[in-house]
Amino acid sequence: MHFDEVTTLIGPNGVGKSTVLRALDWFFNGPKASDLAEDDLTRGAEGDLSVEVEFERLTGQDRAVLGGHVTVNSDRCIIWKIRHADGSEMMSGNARRFPSFKSIREVSAANDIKQQYNRLRAEQPELGLPAATTKAAVEQALKTWELENPHRLAGEPEQVGHRDRRRQGHPEAG
């Protein structure tokens, strides 16, 4: 789901509106959140439970809060919170990018950026990158392409914190 500043969930009973809200509460508030119920699992699935949250349009302040989990210039980051079947929990995350854009992002001069971008457009026309004549237009084209093609992004998950807490009713892990 994509959330804007204001998002409304509408639907009949039993379709998962409350489950989405409980999952986000668990993701952001951890042990302070209401515990997820068995009926929050998709059709009674067993095993690990995972909630993935993608943050877009990161500001400098966002990157400061996320710390080493994003690169200095990242404008997006994906964080996963996972509850394993044994009750232990962990979070991991990464800043994902399209690997072919790396050479463009490694240069800083506007002419070099445009040159690298045009070279990529010529070498990989199947990407469908639009013509761009300014540094800002190139940066916007890369961001837009990545937002529209998240399945093509790469980056190894990097652990952002490990919690080994147990669900209610289970002893706290040491």
N, C-alpha and C positions, 0 to 999 in steps of 0.2 A: 504494500500500500504506500502511496505517496501522501505525506502529510504537509499541508500548508500551515500558515499561522493559525487558521481556524479550519478544522476538518470535522465533518459531521458523519457519523456512522448510522446508516438507515437500513433497516431490513427486518424481516419477520423474526419471531422468537426462534432461538436455537440455531442461528446461522453463524454465530461466533463473534458478535460485536463485543460482548463482555470478555471473551477470551482474549481478544486483541488487546483490550485495555489492561487486563490482568498481566498479560505477557510483557507489555511495555512497563508496567509498574514494577514487575519483578526485575526486568532488565536494568532500569534506572535506580531503583530503590533497594534492591537486594533484600537483606533480612528484614528490613522495615516494611516491606511490601506484604500484601496478603499472599499467602502461599498459593501456588497453582494447584488446582484440583485435578483429579484423574479425568474428569470430563473435559478438561481443557486440552487434552491430547487429541490429536486428529483421529477420530473414529476408534478411540481406545488403543492407539498404538502403544507399544511398549518399547523401552530402551531409552536412549538419550533424548533430551529435549533441548532444542536450540532455538534461540531468538537472534536474528540478524538485524542490525540497525545500520543503515548507511547514512552518513552525514555528508551533505553536499554544501558547496559554497562556503568552505571553512574560512574564517577570518584569522588574523594573527592571534586574537584572544582565544579562539577555538583551538588553534594549534598549540598554544601555551597550556591549555587545560589538558589536551590529549597527550602532551609531552612527547616522548620518544616514539609514540605509536604512529606518528605521521611524519612525513618528510617536511623540510622547511617550506617548500613551495606547494605542498599538496592542497588541493581544493576539495578533496573528498577522502573519506575514510570509512571502512567497514569494520564494525566490531561485532563479535559473536559472543553471546553468553550461553554457556552449555551446562546443563545439569545431566550428569551421567546417571545411568540406571542405579548405581550404588548410592546416589544421593550427593556425591561430591559435585562441586560447581567450579567453573573456571571461565575466564574471559580471554579472548584472543582477538587480534585485529590486524589490519594492514591498511596501507594506502595503495590502492590498485591503480595501475596505469596501463596504457597500451604500449607494449615494448618498442614498437617501431617509432614512437614519438620521442624516445629518449634522446636521440641525437639532436633533435630540435630544442629540447628543454635544457640541454647541456650548454648551449651557447647563449650569450646575453645581448650581443649587438643586434640591432634590428635587421640589418642587411644579412647577417649570418643566419638569423632565424628564418627570414623569408627564403633565403637560398636553400637551407636544409628542408624547409617545407615544400618548396617547388620540386626539389629532387625526389622527395618521398612521393609526391603526387604523380610524378613521371614514372617512378619505379613500381608503384602499387596503385594503379588507377582503379582497381576493384574496390578500394576503400571509399571512393566517391567523395573525396575531400573537395570542398569548394575552392574557387580561386580566392586568394587573400593577398592584399597589397600592403598591409601594414602589420606591424608586430602585434598590435591589439587584435586585429582580425584573425591572425594566425592562432593566437592564444585562444580566442573564442571558438574558432573552428575545431581545435583539438578538444576543448572542453565539451562542446556540443556533441562531437563524434563519440567521445567516451561515455557521455550520459546516455546516448542512444544505442550504445553497443556494450553494455556491462558484461555480457557473456564473453567478450574478447579481451577483457582486461586480465592482467597477470600481476602477481605479487604473492610472495609466500606469506602466509599468516605469521604474525609475530606476536608472541604472548605479551599481553598487556597487563597481566595481573593474574595470579592464581589464587583462587579461594577454594579451600577444601572443606566447606561447611556442609553439614548434613541437613536433610529436610527435617521439618518438625517431627518429633517422635524418635529421631535418631540421635545418638550421642554426638556432641561436637567433636570434630576431628582435631587432633593435636597438632 
